[in-house]
Amino acid sequence: MTADVASHKNWVDEGLKLLILWGGFLAILGLGILTVGGDNYMIAGLLLALLLALICVLTSVRMLAFIWVFGVPTFFVFANNIMVSIPFATAGRIVFFAMLLGVVGAMLMRRGSKAPFSPVEGWALVFLGLGAASITLNSGSRPADKIGPDTALLIQGYLIPFLGFYVMRRFSWTSGLAKGLCITLMAAGAVLGIVGGVQVFAGVNILEASWGEVLSAHEGRAYGPFSNATELGAVCLFSMLVGLLMLRRVSGGLSRVALFGLIGLSFVGVVTCQTRAVWLAGIVALGFLFLGDPKSRRTLISLGALGAAAIALYLPVLLSSDVFRERIMEVSPILNRLASTATAMSVIGDNPLFGVGWGRDTFQEAKQGHYADWGDISGAWAVDVGPPHNEWLHVAAMLGIPGLIVLLVVWALLWRRLARVTRDKTQPVFNREFATYAQALIVATLAMSLFVDLGFFLYFVAAAWMFAGLAVALSEQTSAVGREGHAA
């Protein structure tokens, strides 16, 4: 068989696979929606299992990561709206745990990655154990209808992000696949940017979720499929950071124009979320890249100039919005957070070892007798605030100082692991750059954590941990190939 014939045959085979995959995907998804709409959940479940099996057979389990990255912040919202009556069931969770099942199955059949259990994963397991133990020990004093939401907070806010890191380390990756996942994330960010612009300027939310409760403070801002505007802005910021990485890897004019376009659309989401925590996180992350990655400075300056010009051009339009103008000028969120910080410290001071117990609203219940002033700012400002809007204070209030220390160790070990990749001169340039941008994402996440409770995010934190897991996987698999070559 000649090379041309073999190439043509491979192209046809791949084309048929894609045709069967997407044809089957659309057919089974359509049937699944119809059956869920008719409350035929058993049939819908079987159809979904068939769909996931089809994807895994024709491609690989790794394809589910691409579907999850793009689907959760975009079209999965329509499936979630249909499945609203099924407890804890969302399309994102189903796809994620199917991905996890595929990884575990491959390991049991000795065909999966041999990546050892890392210190990051070990300490994450300790933290999850503390949360599970707290739920169990306090279950007798908690109303039965609150155990489910308490458990969901631990699973969605912490278990899934940590498992995301675990799963991504055990997939086989190449630089091409990593770039493909980055472009997938950028596409999701661009979609959210469009959704955010339409929602703020036209008053229509294309990706409205019927199963979540949008906080009143986020009305008039872009929140898309999420329950708060902060997460939409965070995901768009994530997309922008990934876009900066991709700009380092392309040289063609048309490709760069396309990347600038995707970054620009994501920037719309960052602006229309109207969340100062996201804006501050973006400034800190870009500052980290400017100082830590000299090669990116020219691109950062160019994008900064374009962003400033865009803001100057549309500033009159933005200032015409009462909501946007109030978001910039209002000080009540700052007063709320300062009072909540003082109140949280009072709660922690009275419960330093074990906290008040893990739960979605245990802090809100415990703070009733702990309202504290911050200087001249009255503790009354914390009355209408739910959690303390600070990840670390919230965890310390729920699990005590030991739980806070464990979580800090998890994040510190993740940072150290990524830093090790960036300093390893035996790694390809792309791997080191990827790890540097993963660090920038961690910087942005930690900056936001001082003003928001990360555990309530549905997508952003999990995606960030998956991105970090991918950075570590690239370095580990490159090192493994190098050892095998040296041994040969």
C-alpha positions in Angstrom: 0.0 0.0 0.0 1.5 3.3 -1.0 1.8 6.2 1.4 -0.9 8.2 -0.4 -3.3 5.4 -0.3 -2.6 4.7 3.4 -3.0 8.4 4.1 -6.3 8.5 2.3 -7.5 5.4 4.1 -6.6 6.9 7.5 -8.4 10.1 6.6 -11.5 8.2 5.5 -11.4 6.1 8.7 -11.1 9.2 10.9 -13.9 10.9 8.9 -16.2 7.9 9.4 -15.4 7.9 13.1 -16.3 11.5 13.4 -19.5 11.1 11.4 -20.6 8.1 13.5 -19.6 9.9 16.7 -21.5 13.2 16.1 -24.4 11.5 14.4 -24.8 9.1 17.3 -24.2 12.0 19.8 -27.0 14.1 18.3 -29.4 11.2 17.9 -28.9 9.8 21.4 -28.9 13.2 23.0 -32.2 14.1 21.3 -33.8 10.8 22.4 -32.4 11.4 25.9 -34.0 14.9 26.1 -37.3 13.5 24.9 -37.3 10.7 27.5 -36.3 12.9 30.4 -39.0 15.4 29.3 -41.4 12.5 29.6 -40.0 11.5 33.0 -38.6 8.2 31.6 -35.4 8.5 33.6 -34.4 4.9 33.3 -34.5 5.0 29.5 -32.7 8.3 29.5 -30.0 7.0 31.8 -29.4 4.0 29.5 -29.3 6.4 26.5 -26.7 8.6 28.2 -24.6 5.5 29.1 -24.8 4.4 25.5 -23.7 7.9 24.4 -20.7 8.0 26.7 -19.7 4.5 25.7 -19.9 5.5 22.0 -17.6 8.5 22.6 -15.1 6.3 24.5 -15.1 3.5 21.9 -14.7 5.8 18.9 -12.2 8.2 20.5 -11.0 7.7 24.1 -12.1 8.4 27.6 -9.9 11.5 27.4 -12.5 12.9 24.9 -14.9 13.3 27.9 -12.5 15.9 29.3 -12.9 18.0 26.2 -16.7 17.6 26.3 -16.8 18.5 30.0 -14.6 21.6 29.6 -16.8 23.0 26.9 -20.2 21.6 27.9 -20.5 22.6 31.5 -20.3 26.4 31.0 -22.4 26.3 27.8 -24.9 23.8 26.4 -25.0 21.5 29.4 -27.3 24.1 31.0 -30.2 22.9 28.7 -29.8 19.3 29.9 -29.6 20.4 33.5 -32.8 22.4 33.2 -34.6 19.2 32.0 -33.0 17.0 34.8 -33.9 19.6 37.5 -36.1 17.1 39.4 -33.3 14.5 39.7 -31.4 15.0 42.9 -27.7 15.9 42.4 -27.8 15.0 38.7 -26.3 17.4 36.3 -24.8 16.7 32.9 -21.4 17.9 34.1 -21.3 15.6 37.1 -22.5 12.6 35.0 -19.8 13.2 32.3 -17.1 13.9 35.0 -17.8 10.7 37.0 -18.0 8.7 33.7 -14.5 10.1 32.9 -13.3 9.1 36.4 -14.8 5.6 36.0 -13.0 5.2 32.7 -9.6 6.1 34.3 -10.2 3.7 37.2 -11.3 1.0 34.8 -8.1 1.4 32.7 -6.0 1.2 35.8 -7.7 -1.9 37.0 -7.0 -3.5 33.6 -3.4 -2.4 33.9 -3.8 -0.3 30.7 -3.9 3.1 32.4 -1.2 5.5 33.6 1.2 4.4 36.2 1.4 7.9 37.8 2.0 7.4 41.5 -0.2 8.9 44.2 1.3 12.4 44.7 1.6 14.4 47.9 -1.0 16.9 46.5 -3.5 14.1 46.1 -2.7 12.6 49.5 -3.2 15.9 51.4 -6.4 16.5 49.4 -7.7 13.1 50.5 -7.0 14.2 54.1 -9.0 17.4 53.7 -11.9 15.5 52.1 -11.8 13.0 55.0 -12.0 15.9 57.5 -15.0 17.3 55.7 -16.7 13.9 55.5 -16.0 13.2 59.2 -17.5 16.6 60.1 -20.7 15.9 58.1 -21.0 12.4 59.7 -20.4 13.6 63.3 -22.8 16.5 63.0 -25.5 14.6 61.1 -27.4 13.9 64.3 -27.8 17.6 65.1 -28.5 18.7 61.5 -32.0 18.7 59.9 -32.3 15.8 57.5 -33.0 18.1 54.6 -29.7 19.8 55.0 -27.4 16.8 54.9 -27.8 16.6 51.1 -26.7 20.2 50.4 -23.9 19.8 52.9 -22.6 16.7 51.1 -23.1 18.4 47.7 -20.9 21.3 48.9 -18.0 18.9 49.7 -18.5 16.9 46.5 -18.9 19.8 44.0 -16.6 22.3 45.7 -13.7 20.1 46.7 -14.0 16.4 45.7 -14.6 17.1 41.9 -11.7 19.7 41.7 -9.3 17.4 43.4 -10.4 14.4 41.3 -10.0 16.6 38.3 -6.3 16.9 39.1 -6.1 13.1 39.7 -7.8 12.2 36.4 -5.8 14.6 34.2 -2.5 13.2 35.6 -3.6 9.7 34.5 -4.5 10.5 30.9 -1.9 10.2 28.2 -1.1 13.7 26.8 0.8 15.3 24.0 1.5 19.0 23.4 -1.0 18.9 20.6 -3.8 17.5 22.7 -3.0 20.0 25.4 -3.3 22.9 22.9 -6.6 21.4 21.7 -8.0 21.5 25.2 -6.8 25.1 25.6 -8.6 26.1 22.4 -11.7 24.2 23.7 -11.6 26.3 26.9 -11.1 29.5 24.9 -14.2 28.6 22.8 -16.2 28.2 26.0 -14.9 31.6 27.3 -15.8 33.3 24.0 -19.4 31.9 24.2 -19.7 33.2 27.8 -18.4 36.6 26.6 -21.1 36.7 24.0 -23.7 35.5 26.5 -22.6 38.2 29.0 -22.7 41.0 26.5 -26.2 40.0 25.3 -27.4 39.7 28.9 -26.1 43.1 30.1 -26.9 45.1 27.0 -30.0 43.3 25.7 -31.4 41.9 28.9 -31.6 38.4 27.6 -29.8 35.4 29.2 -29.3 32.8 26.4 -28.0 30.2 28.9 -30.4 30.8 31.8 -30.4 28.0 34.4 -33.8 27.2 35.8 -32.4 25.0 38.6 -30.2 27.5 40.4 -31.0 30.5 42.5 -29.4 33.7 41.3 -28.4 36.0 44.2 -30.1 39.4 44.1 -26.8 41.2 44.2 -25.9 39.6 40.8 -29.0 40.8 39.0 -28.2 43.2 36.2 -24.8 41.6 35.8 -23.7 38.9 33.4 -23.9 35.4 35.0 -25.0 33.2 32.1 -25.5 29.5 33.2 -24.1 30.1 36.7 -25.8 31.3 39.9 -23.4 34.3 40.2 -21.6 36.7 38.0 -18.3 36.1 39.7 -17.9 32.6 38.2 -18.7 33.8 34.6 -16.1 36.4 34.9 -13.6 34.0 36.4 -14.1 31.5 33.6 -13.6 34.3 31.0 -10.4 35.4 32.8 -9.2 31.8 32.7 -9.9 31.7 28.9 -7.9 34.9 28.5 -4.9 33.5 30.3 -5.0 30.4 28.2 -5.3 32.6 25.1 -2.1 34.4 26.1 -0.3 31.0 26.3 -1.6 30.0 22.9 -0.4 33.3 21.4 3.1 32.1 22.4 2.7 29.0 20.3 1.4 30.3 16.9 3.1 32.5 14.3 0.6 32.6 11.4 -1.2 35.9 11.1 -4.7 34.4 10.6 -4.2 32.1 13.7 -3.2 35.1 15.8 -6.1 37.1 14.6 -8.5 34.3 15.6 -6.8 34.0 19.0 -7.1 37.8 19.6 -10.8 37.5 18.7 -11.4 34.7 21.2 -9.5 36.7 23.9 -11.5 39.8 23.0 -14.8 38.0 23.4 -13.7 36.6 26.8 -12.7 40.1 27.8 -16.3 41.1 27.3 -17.3 38.5 29.9 -14.7 39.8 32.3 -16.1 43.4 32.0 -19.8 42.6 32.0 -19.6 40.3 35.0 -19.0 43.6 36.9 -17.1 41.9 39.7 -14.2 43.7 41.3 -12.8 40.5 42.7 -12.4 39.1 39.1 -10.8 42.4 37.9 -8.3 42.4 40.8 -7.5 38.7 40.2 -6.9 39.5 36.5 -4.5 42.3 37.4 -2.6 40.2 39.8 -2.3 37.2 37.4 -1.2 39.4 34.5 1.3 41.1 36.8 2.7 37.7 37.8 3.1 36.8 34.1 4.7 40.2 33.3 7.3 39.7 36.1 7.8 35.9 35.7 7.6 35.5 32.0 9.6 38.2 30.2 8.8 36.8 26.8 5.2 37.6 27.3 5.7 41.3 28.1 5.3 42.5 24.5 2.0 40.6 24.1 0.7 41.8 27.5 1.5 45.4 26.6 -0.2 45.1 23.2 -3.3 43.4 24.8 -3.3 46.0 27.6 -3.4 48.8 25.0 -6.2 47.2 23.1 -8.2 46.6 26.3 -7.7 50.2 27.4 -8.8 51.4 24.0 -11.9 49.2 24.1 -12.8 50.3 27.6 -12.4 54.0 26.6 -14.6 53.4 23.5 -17.4 51.8 25.4 -17.1 53.6 28.7 -19.9 56.0 27.9 -22.2 53.0 27.1 -21.1 51.2 30.3 -21.6 54.3 32.5 -25.1 54.7 31.1 -26.0 51.5 32.9 -27.2 52.3 36.4 -26.2 48.8 37.6 -22.6 49.1 36.2 -22.2 52.6 37.6 -23.4 51.5 41.0 -21.2 48.4 41.0 -18.1 50.6 40.5 -19.1 53.3 43.1 -20.9 51.4 45.8 -19.0 50.6 49.0 -21.6 48.4 50.7 -20.0 45.1 49.5 -16.7 46.3 51.0 -18.4 47.1 54.3 -20.2 43.7 54.2 -17.0 41.9 53.8 -15.1 43.7 56.5 -17.9 43.0 59.0 -18.1 39.4 57.8 -14.4 39.0 58.3 -14.6 40.3 61.9 -17.6 38.0 62.5 -15.9 35.0 61.0 -12.8 35.6 63.2 -15.1 35.7 66.2 -16.7 32.4 65.2 -13.3 30.8 64.6 -12.0 32.1 67.9 -14.8 30.3 69.8 -14.4 27.1 67.7 -10.7 26.9 66.9 -10.2 23.1 66.8 -13.2 21.5 65.1 -15.1 24.5 63.8 -18.9 24.7 63.7 -19.2 21.8 61.4 -19.2 21.3 57.6 -22.3 22.6 55.9 -23.7 24.9 53.3 -25.1 27.2 55.9 -23.5 26.3 59.2 -21.5 29.5 59.3 -24.7 31.6 58.7 -26.3 29.8 61.6 -23.3 30.1 63.9 -22.7 33.8 63.3 -25.9 34.8 64.9 -24.3 35.3 68.3 -20.9 36.4 66.9 -21.5 39.7 65.0 -18.4 41.7 65.5 -17.3 45.3 64.5 -14.4 46.1 62.2 -13.1 49.3 63.7 -15.9 51.8 63.1 -17.8 49.4 60.8 -20.7 47.8 62.6 -21.1 44.1 62.7 -24.7 44.7 61.5 -23.3 44.9 58.0 -22.7 41.1 58.2 -26.3 40.3 59.0 -27.5 39.9 55.4 -24.3 38.3 54.1 -24.3 34.5 53.8 -20.9 32.9 54.0 -17.9 35.2 54.9 -16.9 35.7 51.2 -13.4 34.5 52.0 -12.5 30.9 51.2 -10.0 30.5 54.1 -12.2 32.0 56.8 -15.1 29.9 55.7 -13.1 26.7 55.8 -11.6 27.6 59.2 -15.1 28.4 60.5 -16.4 25.0 59.3 -13.4 22.7 60.1 -11.4 24.8 62.6 -7.7 25.8 62.2 -6.5 22.2 61.5 -8.8 22.0 58.5 -7.6 25.3 57.3 -3.9 24.2 57.6 -4.6 21.1 55.6 -6.2 23.0 52.8 -3.3 25.5 52.8 -0.9 22.6 52.5 -2.8 21.2 49.5 -2.5 24.5 47.6 1.1 25.0 48.7 2.1 21.5 47.4 0.3 22.2 44.1 2.2 25.5 43.7 5.5 23.8 44.5 4.9 21.0 42.0 4.2 23.5 39.2 7.2 25.6 40.2 9.4 22.5 39.9 8.2 22.0 36.3 9.0 25.6 35.4 12.6 25.3 36.7 13.3 21.9 35.1 15.5 22.7 32.1 15.1 19.1 30.8 11.5 19.7 30.1 10.4 21.0 26.6 9.7 24.8 26.5 6.0 24.2 26.0 5.8 22.2 29.2 7.5 24.9 31.2 5.4 27.6 29.7 2.2 25.6 30.4 3.2 25.2 34.0 3.9 29.0 34.3 0.5 29.8 33.0 -1.0 27.2 35.3 0.7 29.1 38.1 -0.8 32.4 36.9 -4.2 30.7 37.0 -3.5 29.6 40.6 -2.5 33.2 41.4 -5.8 34.5 40.0 -7.8 31.8 42.0 -6.0 32.6 45.2 -6.6 36.3 44.7 -10.3 35.7 44.2 -10.4 33.4 47.2 -9.9 36.4 49.5 -13.2 37.8 48.4 -15.3 34.8 47.4 -16.0 31.3 48.7 -14.5 29.0 46.1 -16.5 26.0 47.3 -19.7 27.4 45.9 -18.3 27.5 42.3 -19.7 24.9 39.9 -17.0 24.9 37.3 -14.1 27.3 37.6 -12.2 25.7 40.4 -12.5 22.2 39.0 -11.3 23.5 35.6 -8.4 25.2 37.2 -7.3 22.0 39.0 -7.7 20.0 35.8 -5.5 22.5 34.0 -2.9 22.1 36.8 -3.2 18.3 36.5 -2.5 18.6 32.8 0.6 20.7 33.4 1.9 18.1 35.8 1.0 15.2 33.5 2.9 16.7 30.6 6.0 17.0 32.7 5.7 13.5 34.2 5.1 11.8 30.9 8.0 13.6 29.3 10.3 12.5 32.1 9.1 9.0 31.8 9.8 8.9 28.1 13.3 10.3 28.8 14.0 7.6 31.4 12.9 4.8 29.0 15.1 6.2 26.2 18.0 6.4 28.6 17.5 2.9 29.8 17.3 1.6 26.2 
